[in-house]
Amino acid sequence: MSRIFDEDLTYGFGTRAIHAGQRPDPVSGAIMTPIYQTSTYAQDALNQHKGYEYARGKNPTREALERNLAALEGGVHGFAFGSGMGCMDSIMKLFKSGDRIVCADNLYGGTPRLFDRILVNYGLRFSYVDTRDPQHVAEAMGPDVRAIVVETPTNPLMHLTDITAVAEIGHAHNALLIVDNTFATPVFQRPLEQGADIVFHSTTKYLNGHSDMIGGAAIVRDDDLAARLQFILNSAGAVPGPFDAWLVLRGTKTLHLRMAAHDANGRAIAAFLADRLGADQVFYPGLPSHPQHELAKRQMSGFGAMISFETGSKENARAIMNRLKVFSIAESLGGVESLANHPASMTHASVPPERRAKIGITEGLIRLSVGVEDIRDLLKDLEQAMG
Ligand SMILES: *Cc1c(COP(=O)(O)O)cnc(C)c1O
């Protein structure tokens, strides 16, 4: 279990990003946290160890990352996992057969796949509602509901959920609020400070930021919840290796700088697309035309670089995507390089077509993860691709 030092919270975000959870190596003074590539730890004498017994439970590199992430999210305890989905699966092990979870109806595609095709077989039940209106969440609550899972902004339609409002509803019903903060990152959105109980990340995305590993994380404030998560982490063992933990730790050192650059590029590209296609064809919470722009301004301190736009048909989407040169056609998001994705056939292919149609993931929708290349080159690329 990781507990950050209290004094870390008095420092600004950038200082915490670079230092929190990390101390120069006591053996050599190495400024960077070593990659403790070990499975076990020698004891000085029987039952006399240094706090580390076996690396599934605890590893110093992973621990540095967990403390760092806790400090960035304004939490107390962080837990690193081998993937985002491994993390979500472990979070769901907090609940038991018969419990119901109320979920947003526009979650990352892999999340409902895990819920509806695997976890239902263990007696967990999931209800999906449009969480843009907190009233829908209130109506879905009941004595069997143990948690609410939302993602804000969502993937790929950039729907927002009012975290404070939904946290209040959850707490009135003794249910935990779990917020997937992968898109906004703690640079732009701070769910724990707005009432959430668990912040979830696919660290694969912005936190690592360099598209070179897969990982997940959960951050909490409550000590009892942390003890339960640590027990699940050690028992179920969906942990990352120390090298992957180290890569994320290296990534978070520049998170604040990267997010500022992503945000600037994201705004410029959203404005360009809105101008070209009409604002109603572009989904980006930073556009004044976004139906929840006021909530975005209240809840987020930046809008990021995830943008979706409607091209009208799969043929149009295909033609534009195949002409892109700087943007790569790829799944995933959040790296320094720009990516273009066709949700209906790529990231959201596992979402049943009826549900895709219901939430508005059309065949003509393209989702961009805008990187931090020179904005001139990105705009030129889109311009030539759109003809
Ligand atoms: C990628 C992603 C996940 C899943 O994480 P993995 O690291 O791919 O397992 C969950 N939520 C969101 C919003 C994501 O983008």
Ligand as a Chemical Component Dictionary entry (heavy atoms), coordinates in Angstrom:
data_LIG
# 
_chem_comp.id                   LIG 
_chem_comp.type                 NON-POLYMER 
_chem_comp.pdbx_formal_charge   0 
_chem_comp.three_letter_code    LIG 
# 
loop_
_chem_comp_atom.comp_id 
_chem_comp_atom.atom_id 
_chem_comp_atom.alt_atom_id 
_chem_comp_atom.type_symbol 
_chem_comp_atom.charge 
_chem_comp_atom.model_Cartn_x 
_chem_comp_atom.model_Cartn_y 
_chem_comp_atom.model_Cartn_z 
_chem_comp_atom.pdbx_ordinal 
LIG C1 C1 C 0 -7.718  2.417  -23.032 1  
LIG C2 C2 C 0 -8.802  2.723  -22.089 2  
LIG C3 C3 C 0 -9.209  1.791  -21.128 3  
LIG C4 C4 C 0 -8.613  0.398  -21.045 4  
LIG O1 O1 O 0 -7.286  0.412  -20.642 5  
LIG P1 P1 P 0 -6.150  -0.625 -21.156 6  
LIG O2 O2 O 0 -4.900  -0.048 -20.613 7  
LIG O3 O3 O 0 -6.205  -0.616 -22.660 8  
LIG O4 O4 O 0 -6.497  -1.960 -20.599 9  
LIG C5 C5 C 0 -10.208 2.172  -20.245 10 
LIG N1 N1 N 0 -10.788 3.401  -20.310 11 
LIG C6 C6 C 0 -10.422 4.310  -21.231 12 
LIG C7 C7 C 0 -11.091 5.643  -21.261 13 
LIG C8 C8 C 0 -9.424  4.012  -22.148 14 
LIG O5 O5 O 0 -9.085  4.921  -23.073 15 
# 
loop_
_chem_comp_bond.comp_id 
_chem_comp_bond.atom_id_1 
_chem_comp_bond.atom_id_2 
_chem_comp_bond.value_order 
_chem_comp_bond.pdbx_ordinal 
LIG C1 C2 SING 1  
LIG C2 C3 SING 2  
LIG C2 C8 DOUB 3  
LIG C3 C4 SING 4  
LIG C3 C5 DOUB 5  
LIG C4 O1 SING 6  
LIG O1 P1 SING 7  
LIG P1 O2 DOUB 8  
LIG P1 O3 SING 9  
LIG P1 O4 SING 10 
LIG C5 N1 SING 11 
LIG N1 C6 DOUB 12 
LIG C6 C7 SING 13 
LIG C6 C8 SING 14 
LIG C8 O5 SING 15 
# 
